Amino acid sequence: MSSQVEHTDVGAYALGLLEADDRRAFEAHLAGCGVCRAELREMGGLAEALSGIDPAEAEPPGEPARPPAPVIDMVRRKQARDRRTRRVAYGAGAAAAAALVAIGVGVGTTLGDDEGKPRPQPQPQAIVGERHQATDARTGASGTVGLVDKKWGTQVTFELTHVKGPLRCRLEAVSTSGARSVVGGWRVPEPGYGVAGSPKPLAMQGATALSRGEISRFQVVVDGGGTLLTIPL
């Protein structure tokens, strides 16, 4: 018998309702459970409280007097309620644990073989699709675009490096006819991107309604005038 069940058997033990095997199991549990011993002491006067109630039927000679049937039913109903409560609590705990596992997977960590420590998932590359790269000899800025042709236009990923701030820039797609479409804009803070003290490049994603076949080049344009970088296709 598990400890979860034994904790519910104090009332039944005090009233002599347990079968022989259950009684022996509960007594073994009682030896190491202060909570059950304390509850059993509080129920010590139960037999005296019931002594004035006439049983519905006389017990056979030599058998100990049993409590009335309503009292027995009450104790058994309480045991059933306690056991149901524990089952519900266990189920809720299992569901919460499953939810935590699901959350752990969702945030992009896995458990490796190295002592179960979480290990980050590899991150996708910033540039996807058809790649084009260029460096401007005048400004020193360097950039790479990745192009994916879509039904609605072109998906663009972009990296910019070797540029100092502060600046405000935008990336424009230029069509073969000279039409311009803004892919995205950003601010370059000091000291910049891909320079001493700030080695990481700027990485961004954007899109244009121009199809891949309509685009002739991309240009990084500085707010206020001037072109920082041109990437021909």
N, C-alpha and C positions, 0 to 999 in steps of 0.2 A: 504493500500500500504506500502510495507516495505521501510526502509531507503535506502537499496541497489538500489531499483528502483527509488526512489525520487531523488537521486543524479544525475541521468541521464536525468531528465526532465527539467533542467534549460533552454536549448535552445528551447524546445517545448513550455514551459510556456512563454518565451519572445516573441515568434512568435504567440502566441494565438492558439496553435494547440491542447491543452489538452481539453478533454471533461470536463463537469461541475464537475463530481465527482472527477476526477483526479486533476482538478485545485484546488478544495477546499482542497484535501489531500495534495497537494504540498505546498499550502500557509500555512497550519498548520505546515508542516515540515520546511518551510522557516523561521518561527519565531524562531526556535531553532538551525538553522544551519548557522554559520558564513561563511562557505565555499561556500554554495550555494548563500548566499546574495552577497558575493564578486564577484562571477562569474556573477550574474545577473546584477550587476552594470557595469561590463566590457562590457556587451552586450547591454547597454543602447542605444548606437547609431546605433543598427542594423536596426531599423525601418527607420531611416533617410537614411542609406546606400541603403536600398531597395526601397526608395520612387521614385527613378528615373527609376525603371524598370516597364514597362507596364505589367499588368497581362494578362494572356492568354484570360481570359473571364471576363466580367464586373460582379461585385458583385451586388446582388439585393439591391435596395434602403434600406437604414437604417441599412445594415449589415456592420461591420468593414471590411476594405480592408485586404485580406489575401495575404501572400507572394506568389510569383510564385511557380508553381509545382516543378521545379528543386530544389528550396531551401527547400521546405517541404520534398522532398525525401531525400535530403542530411541530414537534421536533424534527420529524422526517421532512416536512415542507421546508423548514429552515435549512436543513442540510442540503436539500436540492437547490435552494436559492443561492447558498454560499458557493456551491460547486459551479452553477451557471455563471455567477459573477466572475469567478476565477477564470473560467473558459473564455468569457468575453474579453477580460483584461489581457489574457494571453494572446488572443486573436488580434487585438488592437496593437499590442506590442510587436507582433510579427509583421503586421501591415506597415507600421512605422519603420521597422528595419528595412523592409523591402523598398519603401519609398526612399530611404536614405541611400540604399544601393543604387536605385534608379537615378537619383540626383547625382551621385558620384560619377556614374557613367556619362550623364548629360553634360557635365562641366568639362569633360575631356581628360579624365585621368584614368589610368588602368593600374592594376596591381601587378607588379613584376615579380620575378623570382627572388629578388634581393630582399629577403626578410619581409615581404609584403608591403614595402614602401610604395606610395603612389608615384607613378612615373608619367610625366606629361606626354600627351599625344604629339606626334610630329605635326608641325604647322604647314599649311599649303604654301607654295611659292607665291610671292607677291605678283609676279608677272606671269600671265597665262595667255595662251594662244600664239598667234604670229608675232614674232619679236622684231623690233627695230631699235637701233641704238645710235646715238650721235654725241659728239663733244664739240662745243663752240670754242674755236681757237681764241676768240677775242675776250669772252667773259670767263672761260674755263669751266663753265657749267656743263654737266654731263647728264644725259637722261636716256631712259629706255621705256618704250611703249609695248604693250601686249594687246593684240586685237583679236576679237572673236566676232565673226559675222553673225548677226541675228536677223530675224524677220523684220523687226522694228527699226533696225539700224546697226550700230556697232558698239559692242561692249569694250571699254578701254581700261587697262590697268597701267599705272605709270609710276616710275621711280625717278627722283631727281637728286643729284648729289653735286658736291663742289660748288655750292652757292652760299653766299654770305648774306646775313640779314642786317637790318630789318628791310623787308620787301613785302609787297602784295602782288601776287601773280595769278595768272589763269592759264589753263591749257586750252588751246583752240585747235580744232580740226579744220583744215583748209581743203576745200574740194578742188577738183580739176578745173572748175570754172571760176575759182577765186572766192566762192561763198565761204563764209566762216561760221562755225558752230562751236560754242563754248562747251567744253567737256567738264570743266570744274575749276574752282578757284581756291586759293589758300593764302595763308600769311607765313612768311619766313621770319621767325624771331631771331634775335642775336643768340649765338654767333652765326647760326645757319645750319645747313645739312651737309653731311659728308665733309666736314672741315675739322681742324684741330679743336678739340674740346667738345665736339658734337659729331661723332663719326657716323651715326646712323643716317641713311638716306630718308628723304621724304617719300612716302608711299601712299597712293590714293587710287580710288576707283571712280570711274565715271562712264558716261555714254554719250553718243551723238546719234541724231536721226539719219545722218549720212550713212549710206551703205559702205562696206569696205571698198568696193570698186570705185566709189566716188571720191575717196580721200586721196590727196596727193602728198600731204605732209602734215605734221603737227608743229605748233609753235608755242613756246612759253613766252607770254607777253607780260611785261611789267606794267602795273597800273601807273598811269601818268605818262606812258610812252616808252617805247623801246622794246626790242626783242632780246630775250635772254638766251634762247636756244631754239634751233630749228632741227626737226628730225624728219628727213625726207623718207618716203616709202619707195 
